[in-house]
């Protein structure tokens, strides 16, 4: 038994040693690229700045709003919203924010893209006003998360924020004078940066094409959009973008939003780091026989446009599929049930004469998917896992 233990220890040590040697060799190779003279006696066209570390995380509304959208009649909406409200309380964002803040404290990314950053407000009694006007704050996800980061002595600031969908519906409430209370949800996309990261030129825009539905006689536009900033990390400036695209079920809308985003970013001259919940997987097929013509899913659009999928460029764990979606609505499933990869980090960094984007050395990981990441009560931090990547992105001279 003793010899087997030594043999196992030797194999494990050997594996770690091989990885360290590999890192050393790759690092030496990258440095050689930077300083190796060319035939003409000039330095290499590559220059490597300090690494940049980024993260993307969908915070999760805390409920599946699809339940409300599927209401069979307007009369049933108040009761369904009341049920959804109970789920919202059970999924306990303040506790989940602690778990997410712990992960951020562990990873310490330079830049973070957040989606489904909810602001819940109420108004009682319901006033049946068609436009959202509830003002009493119930949960402010952004402020709750910032407070948890501050409690861990982490100094992150908001670099860009976008108002997306803003919807208010009545819910059954026996304590209200008219038995109804309005519940308002405002969705946001947010970029957080460490305070030592300089940012400029913030942009926050909704897409020109969005999903429009009628909920209980109330027309609702489910706005989506993107936020972006110039961010200077280690002396190098990147264009950092964050988005949350519409779901696949919305027909061509999701693809059109991706097309609009790619067209906007095509005007950029800086290296681009794009993160977000695309609601699109590498396995999504190109649909050629839809009523709208050919639909190319967002993931494939970005790849065709020359973006590198950082998860596929990473140094270790190539066999890991990197699934990020989705846990149960109540977040209380015992075992993780992530089954597809829809949360991504992309890089576009190439000279115009090159057909591919050069990412450089990448170490990437999925976060929030292990039992140790759960809250003390057993909730997953979100229905989506997050993605973190540390990249040594070369600059072309």
C-alpha positions in Angstrom: 0.0 0.0 0.0 2.8 2.3 0.8 4.5 1.9 -2.5 1.2 2.5 -4.4 0.8 5.7 -2.5 4.3 6.8 -3.4 3.6 5.9 -7.0 0.4 8.0 -7.1 2.2 10.9 -5.5 5.0 10.6 -8.0 2.5 10.5 -10.9 0.6 13.5 -9.6 3.9 15.5 -9.0 5.1 14.6 -12.4 1.8 15.9 -14.0 2.1 19.2 -12.1 5.8 19.4 -13.1 5.0 18.9 -16.7 2.4 21.6 -16.6 4.9 24.0 -15.1 7.4 23.1 -17.7 4.8 23.7 -20.4 4.0 27.1 -19.0 7.7 28.0 -18.9 8.3 26.9 -22.4 5.2 28.8 -23.8 6.2 31.9 -21.8 9.7 31.7 -23.1 8.4 31.3 -26.7 6.1 34.4 -26.3 9.0 36.4 -25.0 11.2 35.2 -27.9 8.4 36.4 -30.3 8.6 39.8 -28.7 12.4 40.2 -28.9 13.5 37.9 -31.7 15.1 40.0 -34.5 13.7 39.5 -38.0 15.7 38.9 -41.1 15.9 42.6 -41.6 17.3 43.1 -38.1 14.1 44.5 -36.7 12.1 43.3 -33.7 9.1 41.1 -34.0 5.8 42.7 -34.9 4.4 41.3 -31.6 4.4 43.1 -28.3 3.1 41.6 -25.1 1.6 43.9 -22.4 0.7 42.6 -18.9 -2.2 40.2 -18.9 -5.8 41.3 -18.7 -8.4 39.3 -16.7 -12.1 39.5 -17.5 -15.3 37.9 -16.2 -18.8 37.5 -17.4 -21.7 36.7 -15.1 -25.5 36.6 -15.5 -26.9 37.5 -12.1 -30.3 35.8 -12.8 -33.5 37.6 -12.1 -34.3 35.1 -9.4 -37.4 33.8 -11.3 -38.3 32.5 -14.7 -40.4 35.3 -16.2 -41.5 32.9 -18.9 -44.2 31.8 -16.5 -45.9 35.2 -16.7 -45.6 35.3 -20.4 -47.4 32.0 -20.7 -50.5 33.2 -18.7 -53.6 31.9 -20.4 -55.7 35.0 -19.7 -55.1 38.5 -18.2 -57.3 37.5 -15.2 -54.7 35.0 -14.2 -51.7 37.3 -14.2 -52.0 38.7 -10.6 -52.0 35.2 -9.1 -49.1 34.0 -11.3 -47.1 37.2 -10.5 -47.7 36.5 -6.8 -46.3 33.0 -7.2 -43.3 34.3 -9.1 -42.8 36.8 -6.3 -42.6 34.0 -3.8 -39.9 32.3 -5.9 -38.0 35.6 -6.1 -37.9 35.7 -2.3 -36.8 32.1 -2.1 -33.9 32.5 -4.5 -32.6 35.1 -2.0 -30.4 37.4 -4.1 -28.7 39.0 -1.0 -27.3 35.6 -0.1 -26.4 34.8 -3.7 -24.6 38.1 -4.0 -22.3 37.1 -1.1 -21.4 33.9 -3.0 -20.7 35.9 -6.2 -18.7 38.5 -4.3 -16.6 35.7 -2.8 -15.8 34.4 -6.4 -14.9 37.9 -7.6 -12.7 38.3 -4.5 -10.9 35.0 -5.4 -10.5 35.9 -9.1 -10.0 39.7 -8.9 -10.8 40.4 -12.6 -9.9 43.7 -14.1 -13.2 44.0 -16.0 -16.6 42.4 -15.3 -19.6 42.2 -17.6 -22.9 41.6 -15.8 -26.3 40.7 -17.2 -29.8 40.5 -15.6 -28.8 43.1 -13.1 -32.3 43.5 -11.7 -34.0 46.4 -9.9 -37.3 45.3 -8.3 -39.7 48.0 -7.1 -43.2 47.8 -5.7 -46.3 50.0 -5.3 -49.3 49.3 -3.1 -52.1 49.5 -3.8 -51.9 48.9 -7.5 -52.8 52.0 -9.6 -53.3 50.2 -12.9 -51.2 52.8 -14.6 -50.1 51.4 -18.0 -46.5 52.7 -17.7 -44.1 51.5 -15.0 -44.1 53.9 -12.1 -43.5 51.9 -8.9 -40.8 53.5 -6.8 -40.3 51.6 -3.5 -37.1 49.6 -3.9 -37.3 46.0 -3.0 -34.1 44.6 -4.4 -31.4 46.6 -6.2 -29.1 43.8 -7.4 -26.3 46.2 -8.5 -26.1 48.0 -5.1 -26.3 44.8 -3.2 -23.4 43.3 -5.1 -21.3 46.5 -4.8 -21.9 46.5 -1.0 -20.8 42.9 -0.8 -17.6 43.7 -2.8 -16.9 46.7 -0.5 -17.3 44.4 2.5 -14.5 42.3 1.1 -12.3 45.4 0.7 -12.7 45.2 -3.1 -12.9 48.6 -4.9 -15.0 48.1 -8.1 -16.9 50.9 -9.8 -19.6 51.1 -12.4 -18.1 52.0 -15.8 -21.2 51.7 -17.8 -24.9 50.7 -17.2 -27.8 50.3 -19.6 -31.6 50.2 -18.9 -33.1 47.3 -20.7 -36.6 45.9 -20.2 -38.8 47.9 -17.8 -42.1 46.2 -17.0 -44.7 46.5 -14.2 -47.5 44.0 -13.5 -50.1 43.7 -10.7 -49.9 40.8 -8.2 -52.4 39.4 -5.8 -51.7 40.8 -2.3 -54.3 40.3 0.4 -52.7 43.0 2.6 -53.3 45.7 -0.1 -56.5 47.8 0.1 -57.5 46.7 -3.4 -55.9 43.2 -3.1 -53.3 44.1 -5.7 -49.7 45.4 -5.5 -47.6 46.4 -8.5 -44.3 44.6 -9.0 -41.8 46.4 -11.3 -38.7 44.8 -12.8 -36.1 46.9 -14.6 -33.3 45.0 -16.2 -29.7 46.3 -16.7 -26.5 45.4 -18.4 -23.5 46.6 -16.4 -19.7 46.9 -16.7 -17.7 46.9 -13.4 -14.0 47.7 -13.4 -11.4 47.7 -10.6 -10.8 51.2 -9.5 -7.2 51.1 -10.8 -8.4 50.5 -14.3 -8.9 53.7 -16.3 -12.0 53.8 -18.6 -13.3 56.3 -21.2 -15.8 56.6 -24.0 -18.7 54.6 -22.3 -21.5 53.6 -24.6 -24.9 52.2 -23.5 -27.4 51.4 -26.3 -30.5 49.4 -26.8 -30.8 47.3 -30.0 -33.0 48.8 -32.7 -34.9 45.5 -33.0 -36.4 44.0 -29.8 -39.1 41.4 -28.9 -42.6 42.9 -28.4 -45.3 41.0 -26.6 -48.7 41.7 -25.0 -49.0 40.6 -21.4 -52.5 40.8 -20.0 -53.4 43.6 -22.3 -50.2 45.5 -21.6 -47.8 45.9 -24.5 -44.3 45.3 -23.4 -41.0 45.8 -25.4 -38.3 43.4 -24.1 -35.4 45.7 -24.7 -31.9 44.3 -25.0 -28.6 46.1 -25.6 -24.9 46.4 -25.1 -22.5 48.5 -23.0 -18.9 49.2 -23.9 -15.9 51.2 -22.6 -12.3 51.8 -23.5 -10.4 50.2 -20.6 -6.7 50.6 -19.9 -5.1 47.6 -18.2 -1.3 47.3 -17.7 -0.7 50.2 -20.0 -2.7 48.7 -22.9 -6.2 49.8 -23.9 -9.0 47.5 -25.0 -12.5 48.1 -26.2 -14.5 46.0 -23.6 -18.1 45.2 -24.5 -20.9 43.3 -22.7 -24.3 42.2 -24.0 -27.3 40.0 -23.4 -29.0 38.9 -26.5 -32.6 37.8 -26.9 -33.6 34.1 -26.6 -33.5 31.7 -29.5 -37.3 31.3 -29.5 -37.6 34.9 -30.7 -37.0 33.9 -34.3 -34.7 36.2 -36.2 -34.5 38.9 -33.5 -31.6 37.3 -31.7 -29.6 37.0 -34.9 -30.4 40.6 -36.0 -29.2 41.9 -32.6 -25.9 40.1 -33.0 -25.6 41.5 -36.5 -26.1 45.0 -35.2 -23.5 44.5 -32.5 -20.9 43.2 -34.9 -21.5 46.1 -37.3 -21.0 48.6 -34.4 -17.8 47.0 -33.2 -16.5 46.7 -36.7 -15.8 50.5 -36.5 -13.4 50.0 -33.5 -9.6 50.2 -34.0 -8.6 48.9 -30.5 -8.4 45.2 -29.7 -11.9 44.1 -28.7 -12.9 41.9 -25.7 -16.6 41.0 -25.9 -18.4 39.2 -23.1 -21.9 38.3 -22.3 -24.9 35.9 -22.3 -25.5 35.4 -26.0 -28.2 32.8 -25.5 -26.3 31.0 -28.3 -24.2 27.9 -28.2 -21.5 26.7 -30.6 -23.9 23.8 -31.4 -26.7 26.1 -32.7 -27.3 25.3 -36.3 -27.7 27.7 -39.2 -31.3 27.7 -40.1 -31.9 27.8 -43.9 -35.6 27.1 -44.2 -37.1 29.6 -41.8 -39.9 32.0 -42.9 -37.4 34.8 -42.5 -34.8 33.3 -44.7 -31.4 32.0 -43.5 -30.8 32.7 -39.8 -27.2 32.5 -38.6 -27.0 32.2 -34.8 -25.0 34.8 -32.9 -22.1 32.5 -31.9 -21.5 31.5 -35.5 -21.9 35.2 -36.6 -19.1 36.2 -34.3 -16.8 33.4 -35.4 -17.4 34.3 -39.1 -16.6 37.9 -38.2 -13.2 36.8 -37.0 -13.7 36.7 -33.2 -11.8 34.1 -31.3 -13.7 32.0 -28.7 -11.4 32.3 -25.7 -12.7 29.1 -24.2 -11.4 27.2 -27.2 -8.1 29.0 -27.0 -7.3 28.3 -23.4 -4.1 26.5 -22.4 -5.5 23.7 -20.1 -8.7 21.6 -19.9 -9.4 21.4 -23.6 -11.8 18.5 -23.0 -14.1 20.6 -20.6 -17.2 21.6 -22.5 -17.5 24.7 -20.4 -21.3 24.5 -19.8 -22.8 27.6 -18.2 -26.6 27.1 -18.4 -28.8 26.4 -16.6 -29.7 25.5 -13.0 -33.3 25.0 -11.8 -35.5 28.1 -11.5 -35.5 27.8 -7.7 -31.7 27.3 -7.7 -32.1 24.5 -5.1 -31.3 21.5 -7.3 -28.8 19.2 -5.5 -26.5 18.5 -8.4 -25.5 21.0 -11.0 -27.5 20.6 -14.2 -25.6 22.9 -16.6 -25.9 21.5 -20.1 -24.9 24.1 -22.7 -22.4 26.9 -23.2 -24.1 30.2 -23.9 -22.0 32.6 -21.8 -18.9 33.6 -23.7 -15.7 35.7 -23.9 -14.6 36.7 -27.4 -11.5 38.5 -28.6 -11.0 40.3 -31.9 -7.4 41.2 -32.3 -5.8 40.9 -35.7 -4.0 43.0 -38.3 -6.3 43.7 -41.2 -4.2 41.5 -43.4 -4.6 38.5 -41.1 -7.6 36.1 -41.4 -7.6 35.1 -37.8 -7.7 36.8 -34.4 -4.7 36.4 -32.2 -5.6 35.9 -28.5 -2.2 34.8 -27.1 -1.8 32.8 -23.9 -5.2 32.1 -22.2 -6.1 30.5 -18.9 -9.9 30.3 -18.5 -12.3 28.7 -16.0 -16.0 28.3 -15.3 -17.0 29.7 -11.9 -20.0 29.2 -9.6 -20.7 25.6 -10.7 -19.3 23.6 -7.8 -21.0 22.7 -4.5 -18.4 24.8 -2.6 -19.8 27.9 -4.5 -23.4 27.5 -3.2 -24.9 29.6 -0.4 -25.1 28.1 3.1 -28.7 27.3 2.4 -27.8 25.3 -0.7 -28.7 27.8 -3.5 -26.5 28.1 -6.6 -25.2 31.6 -7.0 -27.1 32.0 -10.3 -28.9 29.8 -12.9 -25.8 30.6 -15.1 -22.2 29.8 -14.3 -19.7 32.6 -14.8 -16.7 32.6 -17.1 -13.3 34.0 -16.2 -10.3 34.4 -18.5 -6.7 35.7 -18.0 -5.2 36.6 -21.3 -1.8 37.7 -22.6 -3.1 39.5 -25.7 -0.4 40.6 -28.2 -0.2 44.0 -29.7 0.7 44.3 -33.4 3.1 47.1 -34.3 
